[in-house]
Amino acid sequence: MKLRDPCLSSEGAEVILATSSDEKYPPENIIDGNSETFWTTTGMFPQEFIISFHKCIRFSKLTILCYLVQTIRIEKSLSMDPVDFEKCVEKDLHYSEGELQTEEFSFPDCQATYLRFIIKSGFDHFVSVHRVMVDGMAEDM
């Protein structure tokens, strides 16, 4: 079966929670498939967002495109509701002036119905998340 990106709104993904919102830079931009659009935070940390797949997905790789993110934690849940999250990874990211941060994470045979991203700190007061991409496919639960 061909791997797809279940982290796209066109595939049914939805941002069901974001701790900050600006009408010009809404959290839905994270899953629109366009790295030119983005969600921006509003100045305090931690900040978080949750992506719902509305079904179980199996994936092995996750990539996030962001800017000015210093420390990020990624958690997953297999529950039918966005509860009981388990830590997947927490990492301090590197920053290069004027360049998007592209961070790739490998997860051997990971399953999730929800992913929670917690931005614990930034290199500035505001950070942006441009895309989250997942190599995966829907699973039968």
N, CA, C and O atoms as a GROMACS GRO file, in nm:
protein
  564
    1MET      N    1   0.085  -0.119   0.000
    1MET     CA    2   0.000   0.000   0.000
    1MET      C    3   0.089   0.125   0.000
    1MET      O    4   0.187   0.131   0.074
    2LYS      N    5   0.055   0.222  -0.081
    2LYS     CA    6   0.133   0.344  -0.095
    2LYS      C    7   0.118   0.433   0.029
    2LYS      O    8   0.007   0.455   0.078
    3LEU      N    9   0.232   0.484   0.077
    3LEU     CA   10   0.229   0.576   0.190
    3LEU      C   11   0.176   0.711   0.140
    3LEU      O   12   0.207   0.757   0.030
    4ARG      N   13   0.095   0.773   0.225
    4ARG     CA   14   0.038   0.904   0.196
    4ARG      C   15   0.074   0.996   0.312
    4ARG      O   16   0.137   0.954   0.409
    5ASP      N   17   0.034   1.122   0.300
    5ASP     CA   18   0.052   1.214   0.411
    5ASP      C   19  -0.083   1.237   0.478
    5ASP      O   20  -0.160   1.322   0.434
    6PRO      N   21  -0.112   1.160   0.584
    6PRO     CA   22  -0.241   1.176   0.653
    6PRO      C   23  -0.251   1.308   0.730
    6PRO      O   24  -0.356   1.337   0.788
    7CYS      N   25  -0.144   1.387   0.732
    7CYS     CA   26  -0.142   1.515   0.804
    7CYS      C   27  -0.189   1.631   0.716
    7CYS      O   28  -0.154   1.746   0.743
    8LEU      N   29  -0.266   1.602   0.614
    8LEU     CA   30  -0.320   1.706   0.527
    8LEU      C   31  -0.469   1.719   0.550
    8LEU      O   32  -0.539   1.620   0.572
    9SER      N   33  -0.518   1.841   0.546
    9SER     CA   34  -0.663   1.861   0.559
    9SER      C   35  -0.737   1.789   0.446
    9SER      O   36  -0.849   1.742   0.466
   10SER      N   37  -0.676   1.781   0.329
   10SER     CA   38  -0.738   1.711   0.216
   10SER      C   39  -0.750   1.560   0.240
   10SER      O   40  -0.828   1.492   0.172
   11GLU      N   41  -0.675   1.507   0.336
   11GLU     CA   42  -0.682   1.365   0.374
   11GLU      C   43  -0.771   1.345   0.496
   11GLU      O   44  -0.786   1.233   0.544
   12GLY      N   45  -0.830   1.454   0.547
   12GLY     CA   46  -0.921   1.443   0.661
   12GLY      C   47  -0.863   1.487   0.794
   12GLY      O   48  -0.934   1.487   0.895
   13ALA      N   49  -0.736   1.525   0.798
   13ALA     CA   50  -0.676   1.572   0.924
   13ALA      C   51  -0.738   1.706   0.964
   13ALA      O   52  -0.786   1.782   0.881
   14GLU      N   53  -0.735   1.732   1.094
   14GLU     CA   54  -0.794   1.854   1.147
   14GLU      C   55  -0.713   1.900   1.268
   14GLU      O   56  -0.676   1.818   1.353
   15VAL      N   57  -0.687   2.030   1.277
   15VAL     CA   58  -0.627   2.085   1.398
   15VAL      C   59  -0.743   2.112   1.494
   15VAL      O   60  -0.825   2.201   1.470
   16ILE      N   61  -0.749   2.033   1.602
   16ILE     CA   62  -0.865   2.044   1.692
   16ILE      C   63  -0.837   2.131   1.813
   16ILE      O   64  -0.930   2.165   1.887
   17LEU      N   65  -0.710   2.168   1.834
   17LEU     CA   66  -0.676   2.257   1.945
   17LEU      C   67  -0.550   2.332   1.910
   17LEU      O   68  -0.454   2.275   1.859
   18ALA      N   69  -0.549   2.460   1.938
   18ALA     CA   70  -0.429   2.543   1.929
   18ALA      C   71  -0.438   2.646   2.041
   18ALA      O   72  -0.544   2.706   2.062
   19THR      N   73  -0.328   2.666   2.112
   19THR     CA   74  -0.332   2.754   2.229
   19THR      C   75  -0.326   2.901   2.193
   19THR      O   76  -0.343   2.987   2.280
   20SER      N   77  -0.304   2.932   2.066
   20SER     CA   78  -0.310   3.072   2.025
   20SER      C   79  -0.363   3.077   1.882
   20SER      O   80  -0.354   2.979   1.808
   21SER      N   81  -0.417   3.192   1.846
   21SER     CA   82  -0.474   3.205   1.713
   21SER      C   83  -0.471   3.350   1.668
   21SER      O   84  -0.498   3.442   1.744
   22ASP      N   85  -0.437   3.367   1.543
   22ASP     CA   86  -0.440   3.496   1.476
   22ASP      C   87  -0.515   3.472   1.346
   22ASP      O   88  -0.480   3.381   1.271
   23GLU      N   89  -0.617   3.551   1.318
   23GLU     CA   90  -0.699   3.525   1.200
   23GLU      C   91  -0.619   3.527   1.070
   23GLU      O   92  -0.660   3.466   0.972
   24LYS      N   93  -0.506   3.598   1.067
   24LYS     CA   94  -0.423   3.600   0.948
   24LYS      C   95  -0.336   3.475   0.936
   24LYS      O   96  -0.295   3.438   0.826
   25TYR      N   97  -0.308   3.409   1.050
   25TYR     CA   98  -0.219   3.293   1.054
   25TYR      C   99  -0.283   3.182   1.138
   25TYR      O  100  -0.231   3.147   1.244
   26PRO      N  101  -0.395   3.125   1.091
   26PRO     CA  102  -0.468   3.027   1.172
   26PRO      C  103  -0.396   2.892   1.178
   26PRO      O  104  -0.313   2.862   1.092
   27PRO      N  105  -0.426   2.811   1.279
   27PRO     CA  106  -0.361   2.681   1.294
   27PRO      C  107  -0.388   2.586   1.177
   27PRO      O  108  -0.309   2.495   1.153
   28GLU      N  109  -0.496   2.604   1.106
   28GLU     CA  110  -0.526   2.519   0.990
   28GLU      C  111  -0.419   2.528   0.882
   28GLU      O  112  -0.406   2.438   0.799
   29ASN      N  113  -0.341   2.635   0.883
   29ASN     CA  114  -0.232   2.650   0.787
   29ASN      C  115  -0.128   2.540   0.801
   29ASN      O  116  -0.058   2.509   0.704
   30ILE      N  117  -0.116   2.480   0.919
   30ILE     CA  118  -0.018   2.374   0.943
   30ILE      C  119  -0.045   2.253   0.854
   30ILE      O  120   0.049   2.183   0.815
   31ILE      N  121  -0.172   2.228   0.821
   31ILE     CA  122  -0.208   2.106   0.749
   31ILE      C  123  -0.264   2.134   0.609
   31ILE      O  124  -0.330   2.048   0.550
   32ASP      N  125  -0.237   2.254   0.556
   32ASP     CA  126  -0.292   2.287   0.423
   32ASP      C  127  -0.200   2.244   0.308
   32ASP      O  128  -0.237   2.260   0.192
   33GLY      N  129  -0.083   2.189   0.339
   33GLY     CA  130   0.008   2.141   0.236
   33GLY      C  131   0.097   2.248   0.174
   33GLY      O  132   0.171   2.219   0.080
   34ASN      N  133   0.091   2.370   0.224
   34ASN     CA  134   0.166   2.481   0.168
   34ASN      C  135   0.264   2.534   0.272
   34ASN      O  136   0.222   2.584   0.376
   35SER      N  137   0.394   2.522   0.247
   35SER     CA  138   0.494   2.568   0.345
   35SER      C  139   0.508   2.720   0.348
   35SER      O  140   0.579   2.774   0.432
   36GLU      N  141   0.440   2.790   0.256
   36GLU     CA  142   0.441   2.937   0.257
   36GLU      C  143   0.342   2.994   0.359
   36GLU      O  144   0.358   3.108   0.403
   37THR      N  145   0.241   2.915   0.397
   37THR     CA  146   0.146   2.958   0.500
   37THR      C  147   0.190   2.901   0.633
   37THR      O  148   0.265   2.803   0.638
   38PHE      N  149   0.143   2.961   0.743
   38PHE     CA  150   0.188   2.914   0.874
   38PHE      C  151   0.092   2.957   0.983
   38PHE      O  152   0.006   3.043   0.965
   39TRP      N  153   0.109   2.891   1.099
   39TRP     CA  154   0.043   2.928   1.225
   39TRP      C  155   0.148   2.998   1.309
   39TRP      O  156   0.263   2.954   1.314
   40THR      N  157   0.110   3.105   1.375
   40THR     CA  158   0.204   3.175   1.462
   40THR      C  159   0.152   3.176   1.605
   40THR      O  160   0.032   3.180   1.629
   41THR      N  161   0.246   3.173   1.698
   41THR     CA  162   0.210   3.179   1.839
   41THR      C  163   0.196   3.325   1.880
   41THR      O  164   0.231   3.416   1.804
   42THR      N  165   0.145   3.345   2.001
   42THR     CA  166   0.119   3.482   2.047
   42THR      C  167   0.206   3.525   2.165
   42THR      O  168   0.166   3.610   2.244
   43GLY      N  169   0.324   3.467   2.176
   43GLY     CA  170   0.422   3.528   2.264
   43GLY      C  171   0.458   3.461   2.394
   43GLY      O  172   0.561   3.497   2.451
   44MET      N  173   0.383   3.367   2.446
   44MET     CA  174   0.420   3.302   2.571
   44MET      C  175   0.438   3.152   2.546
   44MET      O  176   0.384   3.098   2.450
   45PHE      N  177   0.512   3.088   2.633
   45PHE     CA  178   0.535   2.944   2.621
   45PHE      C  179   0.498   2.876   2.752
   45PHE      O  180   0.508   2.937   2.858
   46PRO      N  181   0.454   2.749   2.745
   46PRO     CA  182   0.446   2.666   2.625
   46PRO      C  183   0.326   2.700   2.539
   46PRO      O  184   0.229   2.760   2.584
   47GLN      N  185   0.334   2.658   2.411
   47GLN     CA  186   0.225   2.665   2.315
   47GLN      C  187   0.204   2.524   2.262
   47GLN      O  188   0.299   2.445   2.258
   48GLU      N  189   0.083   2.490   2.223
   48GLU     CA  190   0.062   2.357   2.168
   48GLU      C  191  -0.050   2.355   2.065
   48GLU      O  192  -0.133   2.445   2.058
   49PHE      N  193  -0.047   2.249   1.986
   49PHE     CA  194  -0.157   2.221   1.894
   49PHE      C  195  -0.171   2.070   1.883
   49PHE      O  196  -0.076   1.994   1.901
   50ILE      N  197  -0.296   2.028   1.853
   50ILE     CA  198  -0.327   1.886   1.840
   50ILE      C  199  -0.386   1.863   1.702
   50ILE      O  200  -0.477   1.934   1.659
   51ILE      N  201  -0.333   1.762   1.632
   51ILE     CA  202  -0.386   1.721   1.503
   51ILE      C  203  -0.462   1.591   1.523
   51ILE      O  204  -0.410   1.495   1.580
   52SER      N  205  -0.586   1.589   1.474
   52SER     CA  206  -0.669   1.468   1.477
   52SER      C  207  -0.673   1.407   1.337
   52SER      O  208  -0.686   1.477   1.237
   53PHE      N  209  -0.660   1.274   1.334
   53PHE     CA  210  -0.670   1.203   1.206
   53PHE      C  211  -0.808   1.141   1.187
   53PHE      O  212  -0.840   1.095   1.078
   54HIS      N  213  -0.890   1.139   1.291
   54HIS     CA  214  -1.024   1.081   1.289
   54HIS      C  215  -1.023   0.932   1.258
   54HIS      O  216  -1.127   0.872   1.232
   55LYS      N  217  -0.903   0.872   1.261
   55LYS     CA  218  -0.886   0.728   1.244
   55LYS      C  219  -0.744   0.697   1.289
   55LYS      O  220  -0.662   0.788   1.307
   56CYS      N  221  -0.716   0.572   1.307
   56CYS     CA  222  -0.581   0.532   1.346
   56CYS      C  223  -0.490   0.534   1.222
   56CYS      O  224  -0.527   0.482   1.117
   57ILE      N  225  -0.372   0.592   1.238
   57ILE     CA  226  -0.273   0.588   1.130
   57ILE      C  227  -0.149   0.518   1.182
   57ILE      O  228  -0.120   0.519   1.301
   58ARG      N  229  -0.076   0.457   1.090
   58ARG     CA  230   0.054   0.397   1.120
   58ARG      C  231   0.157   0.478   1.041
   58ARG      O  232   0.140   0.503   0.922
   59PHE      N  233   0.264   0.519   1.110
   59PHE     CA  234   0.365   0.599   1.041
   59PHE      C  235   0.504   0.568   1.094
   59PHE      O  236   0.520   0.514   1.203
   60SER      N  237   0.603   0.603   1.013
   60SER     CA  238   0.742   0.577   1.051
   60SER      C  239   0.827   0.703   1.051
   60SER      O  240   0.938   0.705   1.105
   61LYS      N  241   0.775   0.810   0.989
   61LYS     CA  242   0.854   0.934   0.982
   61LYS      C  243   0.761   1.053   0.993
   61LYS      O  244   0.651   1.054   0.938
   62LEU      N  245   0.807   1.155   1.066
   62LEU     CA  246   0.735   1.281   1.082
   62LEU      C  247   0.834   1.393   1.057
   62LEU      O  248   0.946   1.391   1.108
   63THR      N  249   0.791   1.492   0.979
   63THR     CA  250   0.875   1.609   0.951
   63THR      C  251   0.798   1.734   0.988
   63THR      O  252   0.680   1.746   0.955
   64ILE      N  253   0.864   1.827   1.056
   64ILE     CA  254   0.801   1.954   1.090
   64ILE      C  255   0.886   2.067   1.032
   64ILE      O  256   1.009   2.067   1.044
   65LEU      N  257   0.818   2.163   0.969
   65LEU     CA  258   0.882   2.285   0.920
   65LEU      C  259   0.837   2.397   1.010
   65LEU      O  260   0.717   2.423   1.022
   66CYS      N  261   0.931   2.464   1.074
   66CYS     CA  262   0.897   2.569   1.170
   66CYS      C  263   1.004   2.677   1.169
   66CYS      O  264   1.103   2.667   1.097
   67TYR      N  265   0.981   2.780   1.250
   67TYR     CA  266   1.076   2.891   1.256
   67TYR      C  267   1.084   2.942   1.400
   67TYR      O  268   0.981   2.971   1.462
   68LEU      N  269   1.204   2.953   1.451
   68LEU     CA  270   1.235   3.005   1.584
   68LEU      C  271   1.191   2.914   1.699
   68LEU      O  272   1.185   2.958   1.814
   69VAL      N  273   1.161   2.786   1.670
   69VAL     CA  274   1.126   2.691   1.775
   69VAL      C  275   1.256   2.641   1.840
   69VAL      O  276   1.347   2.595   1.771
   70GLN      N  277   1.263   2.650   1.972
   70GLN     CA  278   1.382   2.606   2.043
   70GLN      C  279   1.367   2.463   2.095
   70GLN      O  280   1.451   2.378   2.067
   71THR      N  281   1.261   2.437   2.171
   71THR     CA  282   1.239   2.302   2.225
   71THR      C  283   1.097   2.258   2.192
   71THR      O  284   1.001   2.330   2.216
   72ILE      N  285   1.086   2.137   2.136
   72ILE     CA  286   0.955   2.083   2.100
   72ILE      C  287   0.941   1.943   2.157
   72ILE      O  288   1.037   1.866   2.164
   73ARG      N  289   0.819   1.911   2.197
   73ARG     CA  290   0.785   1.777   2.245
   73ARG      C  291   0.669   1.729   2.158
   73ARG      O  292   0.573   1.802   2.134
   74ILE      N  293   0.678   1.604   2.111
   74ILE     CA  294   0.572   1.545   2.030
   74ILE      C  295   0.517   1.425   2.106
   74ILE      O  296   0.592   1.339   2.153
   75GLU      N  297   0.384   1.421   2.116
   75GLU     CA  298   0.316   1.313   2.187
   75GLU      C  299   0.210   1.252   2.096
   75GLU      O  300   0.163   1.316   2.002
   76LYS      N  301   0.173   1.127   2.125
   76LYS     CA  302   0.071   1.058   2.046
   76LYS      C  303  -0.035   1.000   2.138
   76LYS      O  304  -0.011   0.975   2.256
   77SER      N  305  -0.154   0.981   2.081
   77SER     CA  306  -0.262   0.914   2.152
   77SER      C  307  -0.330   0.818   2.056
   77SER      O  308  -0.347   0.848   1.937
   78LEU      N  309  -0.369   0.702   2.108
   78LEU     CA  310  -0.445   0.604   2.031
   78LEU      C  311  -0.591   0.601   2.074
   78LEU      O  312  -0.670   0.521   2.024
   79SER      N  313  -0.628   0.689   2.165
   79SER     CA  314  -0.764   0.692   2.217
   79SER      C  315  -0.860   0.747   2.112
   79SER      O  316  -0.819   0.809   2.014
   80MET      N  317  -0.988   0.724   2.134
   80MET     CA  318  -1.091   0.779   2.046
   80MET      C  319  -1.110   0.930   2.072
   80MET      O  320  -1.162   1.001   1.986
   81ASP      N  321  -1.069   0.976   2.190
   81ASP     CA  322  -1.072   1.118   2.227
   81ASP      C  323  -0.929   1.164   2.250
   81ASP      O  324  -0.842   1.081   2.274
   82PRO      N  325  -0.903   1.295   2.244
   82PRO     CA  326  -0.766   1.345   2.262
   82PRO      C  327  -0.722   1.344   2.408
   82PRO      O  328  -0.709   1.448   2.472
   83VAL      N  329  -0.698   1.224   2.460
   83VAL     CA  330  -0.654   1.202   2.598
   83VAL      C  331  -0.546   1.094   2.599
   83VAL      O  332  -0.518   1.032   2.496
   84ASP      N  333  -0.487   1.073   2.716
   84ASP     CA  334  -0.388   0.965   2.735
   84ASP      C  335  -0.271   0.974   2.637
   84ASP      O  336  -0.235   0.875   2.573
   85PHE      N  337  -0.212   1.093   2.626
   85PHE     CA  338  -0.099   1.111   2.536
   85PHE      C  339   0.028   1.050   2.595
   85PHE      O  340   0.049   1.052   2.716
   86GLU      N  341   0.110   0.994   2.507
   86GLU     CA  342   0.240   0.938   2.543
   86GLU      C  343   0.349   1.012   2.467
   86GLU      O  344   0.333   1.046   2.350
   87LYS      N  345   0.459   1.037   2.535
   87LYS     CA  346   0.570   1.108   2.472
   87LYS      C  347   0.633   1.022   2.362
   87LYS      O  348   0.662   0.904   2.382
   88CYS      N  349   0.654   1.084   2.246
   88CYS     CA  350   0.728   1.022   2.136
   88CYS      C  351   0.872   1.071   2.136
   88CYS      O  352   0.966   0.992   2.127
   89VAL      N  353   0.887   1.203   2.148
   89VAL     CA  354   1.020   1.263   2.142
   89VAL      C  355   1.015   1.404   2.199
   89VAL      O  356   0.912   1.471   2.192
   90GLU      N  357   1.126   1.448   2.255
   90GLU     CA  358   1.145   1.588   2.294
   90GLU      C  359   1.284   1.627   2.248
   90GLU      O  360   1.381   1.554   2.272
   91LYS      N  361   1.294   1.743   2.181
   91LYS     CA  362   1.423   1.778   2.122
   91LYS      C  363   1.445   1.928   2.121
   91LYS      O  364   1.351   2.006   2.103
   92ASP      N  365   1.570   1.968   2.141
   92ASP     CA  366   1.612   2.106   2.122
   92ASP      C  367   1.653   2.120   1.975
   92ASP      O  368   1.737   2.045   1.926
   93LEU      N  369   1.593   2.216   1.907
   93LEU     CA  370   1.619   2.235   1.764
   93LEU      C  371   1.728   2.339   1.742
   93LEU      O  372   1.753   2.424   1.827
   94HIS      N  373   1.792   2.330   1.627
   94HIS     CA  374   1.894   2.427   1.588
   94HIS      C  375   1.827   2.538   1.508
   94HIS      O  376   1.725   2.516   1.442
   95TYR      N  377   1.885   2.657   1.514
   95TYR     CA  378   1.828   2.773   1.447
   95TYR      C  379   1.934   2.839   1.360
   95TYR      O  380   2.047   2.861   1.404
   96SER      N  381   1.896   2.869   1.234
   96SER     CA  382   1.981   2.946   1.143
   96SER      C  383   1.900   3.068   1.098
   96SER      O  384   1.789   3.054   1.047
   97GLU      N  385   1.956   3.184   1.116
   97GLU     CA  386   1.888   3.310   1.084
   97GLU      C  387   1.831   3.308   0.943
   97GLU      O  388   1.902   3.280   0.846
   98GLY      N  389   1.701   3.337   0.932
   98GLY     CA  390   1.636   3.350   0.803
   98GLY      C  391   1.598   3.221   0.734
   98GLY      O  392   1.546   3.225   0.622
   99GLU      N  393   1.623   3.105   0.796
   99GLU     CA  394   1.592   2.976   0.734
   99GLU      C  395   1.488   2.901   0.816
   99GLU      O  396   1.491   2.902   0.939
  100LEU      N  397   1.397   2.835   0.745
  100LEU     CA  398   1.303   2.746   0.813
  100LEU      C  399   1.378   2.630   0.876
  100LEU      O  400   1.475   2.578   0.820
  101GLN      N  401   1.334   2.590   0.992
  101GLN     CA  402   1.388   2.471   1.056
  101GLN      C  403   1.313   2.351   0.998
  101GLN      O  404   1.190   2.347   1.000
  102THR      N  405   1.386   2.254   0.947
  102THR     CA  406   1.327   2.131   0.896
  102THR      C  407   1.378   2.019   0.985
  102THR      O  408   1.496   1.984   0.980
  103GLU      N  409   1.290   1.963   1.064
  103GLU     CA  410   1.329   1.859   1.159
  103GLU      C  411   1.255   1.731   1.126
  103GLU      O  412   1.132   1.728   1.120
  104GLU      N  413   1.330   1.624   1.105
  104GLU     CA  414   1.274   1.494   1.071
  104GLU      C  415   1.293   1.398   1.187
  104GLU      O  416   1.402   1.387   1.244
  105PHE      N  417   1.186   1.330   1.222
  105PHE     CA  418   1.188   1.232   1.330
  105PHE      C  419   1.149   1.096   1.276
  105PHE      O  420   1.053   1.085   1.200
  106SER      N  421   1.223   0.993   1.314
  106SER     CA  422   1.190   0.855   1.274
  106SER      C  423   1.128   0.783   1.392
  106SER      O  424   1.177   0.790   1.504
  107PHE      N  425   1.019   0.713   1.364
  107PHE     CA  426   0.948   0.635   1.464
  107PHE      C  427   0.923   0.496   1.405
  107PHE      O  428   0.846   0.483   1.310
  108PRO      N  429   0.987   0.394   1.460
  108PRO     CA  430   0.961   0.260   1.405
  108PRO      C  431   0.819   0.214   1.436
  108PRO      O  432   0.784   0.193   1.552
  109ASP      N  433   0.739   0.199   1.332
  109ASP     CA  434   0.606   0.140   1.344
  109ASP      C  435   0.520   0.208   1.450
  109ASP      O  436   0.472   0.142   1.543
  110CYS      N  437   0.499   0.337   1.438
  110CYS     CA  438   0.422   0.414   1.535
  110CYS      C  439   0.276   0.424   1.489
  110CYS      O  440   0.249   0.434   1.370
  111GLN      N  441   0.183   0.422   1.585
  111GLN     CA  442   0.041   0.438   1.556
  111GLN      C  443  -0.014   0.554   1.638
  111GLN      O  444   0.030   0.580   1.749
  112ALA      N  445  -0.114   0.624   1.580
  112ALA     CA  446  -0.175   0.736   1.652
  112ALA      C  447  -0.310   0.771   1.589
  112ALA      O  448  -0.331   0.753   1.470
  113THR      N  449  -0.399   0.822   1.672
  113THR     CA  450  -0.521   0.887   1.623
  113THR      C  451  -0.511   1.038   1.641
  113THR      O  452  -0.579   1.115   1.574
  114TYR      N  453  -0.424   1.079   1.734
  114TYR     CA  454  -0.396   1.221   1.759
  114TYR      C  455  -0.247   1.240   1.779
  114TYR      O  456  -0.179   1.153   1.833
  115LEU      N  457  -0.197   1.354   1.734
  115LEU     CA  458  -0.060   1.398   1.765
  115LEU      C  459  -0.068   1.533   1.834
  115LEU      O  460  -0.137   1.624   1.787
  116ARG      N  461   0.004   1.545   1.946
  116ARG     CA  462   0.012   1.673   2.017
  116ARG      C  463   0.154   1.725   2.008
  116ARG      O  464   0.250   1.652   2.034
  117PHE      N  465   0.167   1.851   1.970
  117PHE     CA  466   0.295   1.918   1.957
  117PHE      C  467   0.301   2.027   2.063
  117PHE      O  468   0.218   2.118   2.063
  118ILE      N  469   0.398   2.018   2.153
  118ILE     CA  470   0.414   2.117   2.259
  118ILE      C  471   0.543   2.194   2.233
  118ILE      O  472   0.653   2.137   2.238
  119ILE      N  473   0.529   2.321   2.205
  119ILE     CA  474   0.646   2.408   2.186
  119ILE      C  475   0.679   2.464   2.323
  119ILE      O  476   0.610   2.552   2.374
  120LYS      N  477   0.785   2.411   2.382
  120LYS     CA  478   0.820   2.446   2.520
  120LYS      C  479   0.894   2.579   2.529
  120LYS      O  480   0.885   2.649   2.630
  121SER      N  481   0.968   2.613   2.423
  121SER     CA  482   1.042   2.740   2.423
  121SER      C  483   1.076   2.778   2.280
  121SER      O  484   1.073   2.696   2.188
  122GLY      N  485   1.108   2.906   2.264
  122GLY     CA  486   1.145   2.958   2.132
  122GLY      C  487   1.269   3.043   2.141
  122GLY      O  488   1.312   3.082   2.249
  123PHE      N  489   1.328   3.072   2.026
  123PHE     CA  490   1.443   3.160   2.018
  123PHE      C  491   1.402   3.307   2.020
  123PHE      O  492   1.486   3.396   2.025
  124ASP      N  493   1.270   3.331   2.015
  124ASP     CA  494   1.214   3.466   2.019
  124ASP      C  495   1.078   3.455   2.088
  124ASP      O  496   1.038   3.345   2.128
  125HIS      N  497   1.008   3.566   2.102
  125HIS     CA  498   0.877   3.564   2.168
  125HIS      C  499   0.771   3.496   2.082
  125HIS      O  500   0.674   3.441   2.136
  126PHE      N  501   0.788   3.499   1.951
  126PHE     CA  502   0.692   3.440   1.858
  126PHE      C  503   0.762   3.334   1.776
  126PHE      O  504   0.877   3.352   1.736
  127VAL      N  505   0.693   3.223   1.749
  127VAL     CA  506   0.744   3.119   1.660
  127VAL      C  507   0.635   3.087   1.558
  127VAL      O  508   0.519   3.125   1.577
  128SER      N  509   0.672   3.018   1.451
  128SER     CA  510   0.573   2.977   1.352
  128SER      C  511   0.593   2.830   1.316
  128SER      O  512   0.705   2.778   1.318
  129VAL      N  513   0.481   2.765   1.284
  129VAL     CA  514   0.483   2.628   1.235
  129VAL      C  515   0.420   2.632   1.096
  129VAL      O  516   0.305   2.673   1.080
  130HIS      N  517   0.497   2.587   0.996
  130HIS     CA  518   0.454   2.596   0.857
  130HIS      C  519   0.390   2.467   0.806
  130HIS      O  520   0.290   2.473   0.734
  131ARG      N  521   0.445   2.353   0.843
  131ARG     CA  522   0.391   2.225   0.796
  131ARG      C  523   0.426   2.116   0.895
  131ARG      O  524   0.529   2.121   0.963
  132VAL      N  525   0.339   2.018   0.902
  132VAL     CA  526   0.371   1.889   0.964
  132VAL      C  527   0.341   1.786   0.857
  132VAL      O  528   0.231   1.784   0.801
  133MET      N  529   0.437   1.699   0.829
  133MET     CA  530   0.421   1.595   0.728
  133MET      C  531   0.447   1.460   0.792
  133MET      O  532   0.540   1.445   0.872
  134VAL      N  533   0.366   1.362   0.756
  134VAL     CA  534   0.379   1.228   0.811
  134VAL      C  535   0.380   1.130   0.695
  134VAL      O  536   0.295   1.138   0.606
  135ASP      N  537   0.475   1.037   0.695
  135ASP     CA  538   0.472   0.926   0.599
  135ASP      C  539   0.397   0.814   0.666
  135ASP      O  540   0.448   0.751   0.759
  136GLY      N  541   0.275   0.788   0.621
  136GLY     CA  542   0.195   0.686   0.687
  136GLY      C  543   0.074   0.646   0.608
  136GLY      O  544   0.057   0.684   0.492
  137MET      N  545  -0.011   0.566   0.674
  137MET     CA  546  -0.135   0.519   0.613
  137MET      C  547  -0.238   0.488   0.722
  137MET      O  548  -0.203   0.466   0.838
  138ALA      N  549  -0.364   0.487   0.681
  138ALA     CA  550  -0.472   0.454   0.774
  138ALA      C  551  -0.465   0.307   0.810
  138ALA      O  552  -0.426   0.223   0.729
  139GLU      N  553  -0.503   0.278   0.934
  139GLU     CA  554  -0.504   0.142   0.986
  139GLU      C  555  -0.643   0.102   1.026
  139GLU      O  556  -0.726   0.187   1.057
  140ASP      N  557  -0.672  -0.025   1.025
  140ASP     CA  558  -0.795  -0.077   1.085
  140ASP      C  559  -0.770  -0.093   1.234
  140ASP      O  560  -0.670  -0.151   1.275
  141MET      N  561  -0.864  -0.042   1.314
  141MET     CA  562  -0.845  -0.050   1.460
  141MET      C  563  -0.904  -0.178   1.513
  141MET      O  564  -0.898  -0.204   1.634
   0.00000   0.00000   0.00000
